Amino acid sequence: MSRMVDCRDAYSKTLEEMASADERIVAVVNDSVGSTKLKGFFAKFPRRSINIGIAEQNMVGVAAGLANGGKIPYVCAAACFLTARAMEQIKIDLGYSQYNVKLVGISSGMAYGELGPTHHSIEDVGWMRIIPNMTVIVPADSIETQAVMRYSAAHEGPIFLRISRVPVPDLLPAGMNFELGKTVCLRKGNDITLMANGVMVCRALQAAEDLQKSGISARVLNMSSVKPIDREAIQDAARTTGGIVTAEEHSIYGGLGGAVAEIVAQTHPAKMRILGVPGVFAPTGSAEFLLEHFGLTAEGIRAAAVQLLESR
Amino acid sequence: MRFSSTIDLVRLKKQAVRTRIRSLQMVHRAKLGHPGGDFSCADILTALYGAVLRVDPSHPRDPQRDRFIMSKGHCSGALYATLAAVGFLTGADLDTYMAPLSRLNGHPDRNKVPGVEANTGPLGHGLPIAVGCAMAAKMSDASWQTFVLVGDGELQEGSNWEAVMAAAQFKLDNLVLIIDRNRIQQGDFTENTICMEPLAERCRSFGWVVHEIDGHDMQALVECFRAAPFTQGKPSCVLAHTIKGKGVSFMENRPEWHHHVPSGDELERAIVELEESLL
């Protein structure tokens, strides 16, 4: 496996490159210039850098106004505060008003580890997914993060982009183009399908390798595009493999697993296992500890796949 | 459009009365609406659209237009009647107010109604958006101005004060906040609910320049709006003292008229009183 990378560096570096080429790009933060890795952006583009202070509702409303004035604002903040605190502004000022604002939810999932459930963001995909006109993307590595960033500026409409700070290896081909609503098949297989996004993709790939040792051929799909979602790939997995295991650093309610289940149940019912945080607030522990605690590991995915196949 | 420096007060005053009549007819027909607040802000809206805002109904999204954000979106009756008076909507549109599938929802939708800048309704949204608009104009070295109208009860929403602080910090002298100070919110007088006073002092203490005016004095409204920015480098606040239900004796200053729907008899009597004021 290649070296482990913090995807925040990829997003902030790409944002700087994009801002050099497009004067409309503006960064908006809530005091978190450091944790959003935007010190470089603020130094290079001071007129297009807005630190709105610790005020998330105003931050999202201001972004809608900037979009009204022809700018392309990237609102970059800890995912937990950005989504929960500004939910009504996201729903009304961005989703309903259809303002062209990009939300970059940093350190999503349980990345803040020991800081506890106040700082975890394991509901954000569910909340964002329900809002009409909102696009939801959870990239798997730094290469896909760069590709999604480049895609986002050309996309007309609000996007929620979920970026972890938990290091992951680079998995996708350098220089790839991101295609909204399309999965990337990272490994072919016909016995079972493993669907994952974000920090869980590398773990799903490891699980597929481990399953191969038991003679189980697992397909691995990178489900970075949660909304819109690749209905064809999901239906094909339901039809041609023996079941689907989803894995996400999110609540088991309303996230990737829910999105996949909505399609599977209504088109080609197939057995599923939805791996995530099981509807509880996490205990104290580092991000790695908590992923392990909730079975969000290669071994957890492998075991769920075996159990699903045995239950058929 | 650009307005001449002379103000046609007679025309504007008559238009404000017609806006009240039209909005009350709309509320009566829809059996829904917020006539008390429609009436308190009718003069403010008429002054803005009739003599201040540089907006063009034939180019509603002209990048150089002034922005007006109706944060108190529940007073859509007055807003739509005003937009129709200046050509963004037709009289026939107004007859569909809140009818099934009408583009005239109870709260305005910018993607359906030309001239609307933001979908408002939940309170405390308009001012943050207006701050963003003003920031965008500054970044682009553009000369257009941003006006936002909020209700006084609406200022109980904390998001407004986040935006009030930011506007002063970013020296947004291209932003004008208009407060419709009718002193009544949905259930009661503001001062019996959450005290707003001393409102002007509060705004000044946050770094704004505040002008207090009679929100039904057409000349004062136009002159005050045209005078913004009141001080270079500071955001402007117009604290407009108004009367909820203004212009109809049995509606004025009565909390129940926040969203009371007039009966046929009440509508007739209201129109008689309003038309008398036109003479």
Interface residues (C-beta under 8 A of the other chain):
Chain A: V26 R47 R48 I50 I52 G53 A55 Q57 N58 M59 V60 G61 V62 A63 A64 G65 L66 A67 N68 G69 G70 K71 P73 E88 Q89 I92 D93 Y96 S97 Q98
Chain B: P63 R67 D109 R110 N111 E117 A118 N119 T120 G121 P122 G124 H125 L127 P128 I129 A130 V131 G132 C133 A134 M135 A136 A137 M139 S140 A142 T146 G158 S159 E162 A163 M165 A166 Q169 F170
